[in-house]
């Protein structure tokens, strides 16, 4: 637990959900601020300066994606979108608009906390912590451009390294297919999901204990990939 | 198919001249024979000599040449063999009789022969026409789509009548549904003629007394109830494409076409009715499942919560019940929503290359609470091909199949998920060690497999119906079978070759 308690703004029009989230996040040591609609959310954002905003996309007074545009891009606060199941397109749109991550309703409490931790992690981590990411028995050293399993170097191709590094720069956060294709293969290859699938598969052969049951590089169907770091 | 011109008798002038010349030549030969016989045995047998010539001419060439042969024979007999010789006068009654008999023989024989010949020709024509019609009907029989039938019919009409053929249907604005050769155009007066045929069921257009300015001549394609189309024929040289003799054949062919079109429409109707019936069954099964599948977990949740309030000594167990039952409710609601989308025809496909490793891992992650007490084995080879699929539809299909396998397994029973590249397709199988299915052989997944069966296992009943609808929407298939020689069932999703992505050759991915 960091020295200063982190502040989380919950934006949801359902009081039941706010009560639940307040209990869950409070128990985990966070300070919770609530907003029931977009107007309250914007003013709470300005006044309380939360470290994380948990935004439900289905608000009564404003389109959720519009609010994402207003709340994003603030390096001091991460934005996690909460949406109903099966709205893959909406999730991807929110991520493309700059949301850091998403959780799906009904959410698993542990998963929610993991997302919050991941979104806070980067901003709280020290320079060295940011440069070395540990996932399972794999260590990814972004500075030395090296992958090690239990200390032994694992050989990866340049494309595989770029892909793994991109994931490791945002440990625990989902990166959309488009984001990964754009940063690893270039803007012209954004539609080539097949490249990404093939590269992920060969990367898994090298870093996963059981490549057919991946634990480190996990897929969110229709959305993207996430590197699951070891929690400190 | 026999290719015979079935309607036109062979009547060329050259052939006719040949026949008359032949008849005359035969009489001349008979006369020469008679002249050779008469000095030796007298003239008595000579009249008999002419008989074969007349009979032969009648049998071979018909009435005209036979009469010519008869008259020529009578004249020659009279001239060469009856007294006074070398005149056309006749003294004796017997000679008159001979001449008369020769003429009568010519008439009667030729009549008989002509009758037989024309019957033979008619029989031949019938056979050829039947063969033509049969071949035409046979070609249409193998086709199952209206457009294919229209196209094939035009091709055949084009070939048989050696003219351009089109098929037109629809009122008030007739539309071309097939054309051979392709690219035929209709003038406004052709369209008017086609409309006339479609309205009245009568021929119209060129060469008829209706809409004569048209370039095409249209004939009705009639079913028992209505005129369903009009067949248009035209020749590039502007001649009338089908003469009156060929008309009955054309009509017969168009009747066959009408039958074929009616058959296809009836088949489509049957399909529609059966899909409506399936939807009705689905809807009523859905309603009856709501009662059971919503109430059971809700009862457990309400009961566990009440128990917790009174006495929390069983806390962890009751909380586990709450979680499990709520999870069931969640999945059920998700299935209800999926079903509503299927019912409303609102399933949108967003396909992309998918790694089944990802798909299986994501499904297992979502089902982790359910599968806590199951052994799950995953065998997905590293060279398993990618498939083109909708990640969400596939995700829900897999969740339902794995959930189904889990529900039918004993605690600690194994669930095996494996993938194979097989003969161009990719197969993903989900096996359980449960009681298996009440069927002998592998067969396509039945929408009502669980819904109609007993539901003691607490299945939502909708799961397999959703699997079927979603996989079929993606172009894949699901089959269900029992395990070979062992207890348990096997569900297989088959991605056909069309959906399989062969490994890339370039190193772009590396």
Interface residues (C-beta under 8 A of the other chain):
Chain A: X85 X86 X88 X89 X106 X157 X159 X160 X177 X185 X189 X192 X193 X194 X195 X196 X197 X198 X199 X200 X201 X202 X204 X205 X210 X211 X212 X213 X214 X218 X219 X220 X221 X222
Chain B: X326 X330 X334 X337 X350 X352 X353 X354 X355 X357 X358 X359 X360 X361 X362 X364 X365 X378 X379 X380 X381 X382 X386 X390 X391 X392 X394 X395 X501 X503 X504 X508 X509 X510
